[in-house]
Amino acid sequence: MIAILTVIHVLITLAMVGVILIQRSEGGGLGIGGGSGGGMGGLMSGRGTANVLTRATMVLGALFMATSIALTFAAAGGRSRTVIPPISAPASTPAQAPAAPAAPSAPVK
């Protein structure tokens, strides 16, 4: 089960990276890949392609989160739900008083 979820998770991750990389930059953060004019051409306009890629990114992001949560629950399957184990005192050793400090030694002349 975990192996299948992991493979699906990796495929979704690769698809999401690919979809994000083919999107056109709108902010021109590095000053590359933008410019005015020069539409995409073909069957879809530049704006229509951006809408499809944006929706694909949202769907892939939701699937990524779902598989991440599913992998988390699958990995924690047999473990107990306590975060910190209870602390119990050892039964074999009785409580002992701390040892008295040693007396200081006299200086040698």
C-alpha positions in Angstrom: 0.0 0.0 0.0 2.7 2.4 0.9 4.7 1.6 -2.2 1.8 2.3 -4.4 1.1 5.6 -2.7 4.7 6.6 -2.9 4.8 5.9 -6.7 1.6 7.9 -7.2 3.0 10.7 -5.0 6.2 10.9 -7.0 4.3 10.9 -10.3 2.1 13.8 -9.1 5.2 15.6 -7.9 6.9 15.3 -11.3 3.7 16.4 -13.1 3.3 19.4 -10.8 6.9 20.4 -11.4 6.4 20.1 -15.2 3.2 22.1 -15.2 4.8 24.8 -13.1 7.8 25.0 -15.3 5.8 25.5 -18.5 3.8 28.3 -17.1 4.6 31.8 -18.4 6.0 34.2 -15.9 3.7 37.1 -15.1 5.9 39.1 -12.7 9.1 39.0 -14.7 11.1 38.3 -11.6 14.4 37.8 -13.4 13.5 39.8 -16.5 13.4 36.7 -18.7 10.7 34.8 -20.6 8.2 37.7 -20.7 7.7 40.5 -23.0 4.5 41.9 -24.6 2.9 40.3 -27.6 4.0 37.0 -29.0 0.9 34.9 -28.1 1.0 31.2 -27.8 -0.7 30.5 -31.2 -2.5 27.4 -32.1 -5.9 26.2 -30.8 -5.8 28.0 -27.5 -5.1 31.6 -26.8 -2.4 32.6 -24.3 -5.0 33.4 -21.6 -6.8 30.1 -22.1 -3.6 28.2 -21.7 -2.8 30.1 -18.5 -6.2 29.2 -17.1 -5.8 25.5 -17.9 -2.3 25.4 -16.4 -3.5 27.3 -13.3 -6.3 24.8 -12.8 -4.0 21.9 -13.4 -1.6 23.2 -10.8 -4.4 23.6 -8.3 -5.6 20.1 -8.9 -2.1 18.6 -8.8 -1.4 20.5 -5.6 -4.6 19.2 -3.9 -3.7 15.6 -5.0 -0.1 16.2 -3.7 -1.5 17.2 -0.3 -4.0 14.3 -0.2 -1.2 11.7 -1.0 1.0 13.3 1.6 -1.6 12.9 4.3 -2.4 9.4 3.1 1.3 8.5 3.3 1.5 10.0 6.8 -1.4 7.9 8.1 -0.1 4.8 6.3 3.4 5.1 7.8 2.0 5.6 11.3 -0.4 2.6 11.0 0.7 0.3 13.8 2.2 2.8 16.2 0.5 4.1 19.3 -0.8 7.6 19.3 1.1 8.8 22.4 3.8 11.3 21.7 5.7 11.0 25.0 5.8 7.6 26.7 4.7 7.5 30.4 7.6 7.7 32.9 7.6 5.2 35.7 10.0 4.9 38.6 12.1 1.8 38.7 10.7 -0.8 41.1 13.9 -2.5 42.2 15.8 0.5 43.6 14.6 2.2 46.8 14.8 6.0 47.1 18.2 7.0 48.4 19.2 10.2 50.0 22.0 12.1 48.2 25.5 11.5 49.5 27.0 14.2 51.7 29.7 16.3 50.1 33.3 15.4 50.9 35.2 17.6 53.4 37.8 19.9 51.9 41.4 18.8 52.3 43.9 20.8 54.3 46.5 22.7 52.3 50.0 21.1 52.3 52.9 23.3 53.6 
